[in-house]
Structure formats: C-alpha cells, structure tokens
Amino acid sequence: MIQSVPKRSKNPVHYLLDTHALFYLDSDPSALISSRLLRALQQPESQLFVSTITPWGMSIKFYLGKWPEIQLLLSDYPATLLAYACQGLPFHAEAALLAGELPALHKDPFDRALIAQALTHDLTLVSSDPLIHAYTQAIPQLNVLWK
C-alpha cells in the first residue's frame, strides 16, 4: 500500500534526476532543459540526487547499442556526479517494495524504481517522461518537474 507522504511546497530544493535528466544536464543543458528548470537545479539550496540504479540502466542501454551517446558520461561517471554536486541515492528494499505496488502506468522497472525512491525520500523527480508525469494523477504526493 502506498503510504501518504505530505506534498512538498511548490519550490522544493531536493531533486532526484532521472537518467535522461542527468544526460541532458551533462551534454547540453540549455538546449534540452528549460531555463526555469536549469535555474532551479542550480540554486545554492538545491540538492541533486542520482539513484544508484541510474548507471546500471545507462550501462544496459549502452551495451545493447540503444544509447551510444551515453558512453562519455559512463566513462567518467563519478566525475560527472561531482561536477554537478550530485549525491548518490542508494536503492533500498523499501523503495523496491513500493515500486512493485505502483499502478501499472509504466512498464520500465528503472523508472518505477525512481518513482518509488522519489516517494520514499520525499524528492521531486526531474524527468521528461510523460509516463512518469502520469503518476502524479494517481499519486498526488509525487512531485515531477521538467518544464
């Protein structure tokens, strides 16, 4: 059962970057991320988190030939996290169990895991994925930001 977590204020300062958000931030943020979102992420009080499952998902897509552009980020992943002051967010059993309880709006287990982590840690999930945004209708305490 999904536990009720109080909804954050409209200006949260703790963000969980999904795989593409991290890639866009590292590759060409001004072209791919809105200026409003970029300003929010760059605020001194903002804390950026990246799930420990993110490099796993990136690696799988890279080695299957589905995302060759990610090679540079993968080759220097720890330095990338340091460059953007991102903290690694471990994937624990609580989030794993919650991911299995989520409504079946999204089939990607990595994205479901990120949604569960955002909920269990009360983070705003940064994602362009419309299927992730759809969860905000089913789970009002979930905050997702892109534009």
Protein Blocks (a to p, Z undefined) as FASTA:
>chain_A
ZZddddddfbdcbdcddfklmmmmmmommlmpcfklmmmmmpmklccdddfklmmmmmmm
mmnopammlmmmmmmmmmmmmmnopacddddfklmmmmmmpccfbfblklmmmmmmmmmn
opacddfbfklmmmmmmmmmbccdfZZ
